């Protein structure tokens, strides 16, 4: 359905085709696959359909630029902002101002609204007030500093501003998490000469009076593992959970990485399965639905009880065939540490590899003093930091190399000493 806004006067000397080209660039920046061909088709379609009513203009452009149902929300928001509804422009500007504190935003925002605002406003906020007197300028020599992108990769999610969070989300959407296939005990016919298939060779010889004319060969069959993400959304993890879920959404919707399926669960005081929500193409719509499903956002922490619920209800469904589990939590649990240790051990025995991402590991002097950390640490394969884009990029090594244990061995030595 077309968005509603007040009618605007159209000047006689307006450059409609030129504006349609700029509108196509805004759509492409917002994530729609719009190229020069569609831009030309849009100009021809508007010329053929006419410009008598705004609704006709909207649906004419939608028929050209939108090819999937999930792209309609983004198109509607960009159209409404680009074709100059002043009151809506102020609303879109306000969406970039508050800092994000969780899946549920401080202001109600529909799917793709922020993406439209960032596409047309370049994610730029109004300039802050200048308190310093005019004429005073500070010059900084930045010749030896890192580039903005490299700095953003190592910056803590908790220390990012609203504009840096928007740029970090775009970088996370481009990240990949490749994995190597697993070899199975089954075999299939192959042209490789490494292994001879004796059964097929003898069956072929029986057709020629027992004479072996050719040798049949076989190779092991490979399969892709599942990726299971258990993300802590308690109050102490709220600043990191949303960024991690952006990364998980990108992994779940990017084909060609090798994962058979990606399952995602959130936990705070209870376990919530958000796998089906992350299948949506639009990341804003996916996280909004996930936030509505997980009612314990920024609440307390009961890691032991939530892992018990996962092991009881979901482990046999999603952990088969060599699944890799990402446990994302700070380990600060209110439950009994004995229960937490027992459930973590059971989770470790049910999967091929258990990797723990802890944002507290960003501190140089980190030590496993909390009881929850001491209960989890002996039962994980790798213990790594999870506070920045660079730490998420390093996950590929922890998954592909079984010898990579991160900081686990060093911290276990501290516990024993």
PyMOL commands that set and color helices and strands:
alter all, ss='L'
color gray80, all
select helices_A, chain A and resi 16-29+36-49+54-65+69-82+86-95+113-121+148-154+157-159+162-174+198-206+235-253+277-279+283-293+303-313+315-318+337-350+359-362+371-377+389-393+395-400+408-416
alter helices_A, ss='H'
color red, helices_A
select strands_A, chain A and resi 182-189+195-196+217-223+227-232+262-267+271-273+324-328+353-358+382-385
alter strands_A, ss='S'
color yellow, strands_A
deselect
rebuild
show_as cartoon
